[in-house]
């Protein structure tokens, strides 16, 4: 099983985008790697993209992986710099 620390920078960025609902326009090889790891799932859906009806692939983060991501984020050091007056 993959861990967040093992992801490439690109995989991590794409996972985070999908976790917040932005699943469009990502590199297909990066998506395939995340699907192979089981960190995201691909689902075929019927819909419209503008005026174009069809079947589209949407990507989702399964709830257990979303929870692990939240836990992992909470363990990371705070990178925000304190504001100075």
HUQUI-V566997 format. One record per backbone hydrogen bond with DSSP energy under -0.5 kcal/mol. CO is the residue of the C=O (numbers start at 1). NH is the residue of the N-H. If there is no record, write none. Layout:
<<CO;NH> <CO;NH>>
This chain:
<<3;6> <3;7> <4;7> <8;12> <9;13> <10;14> <11;15> <12;16> <13;17> <14;18> <15;19> <16;20> <17;22> <18;21> <21;23> <27;31> <28;32> <29;33> <30;34> <31;35> <32;36> <33;37> <34;39> <34;40> <35;38> <41;60> <43;58> <45;56> <47;54> <48;50> <49;52> <51;53> <52;49> <54;47> <56;45> <56;58> <58;43> <60;41> <60;62> <62;65> <62;66> <63;67> <64;68> <65;69> <66;70> <67;71> <68;72> <69;73> <70;74> <71;75> <72;75> <72;76> <73;76>>
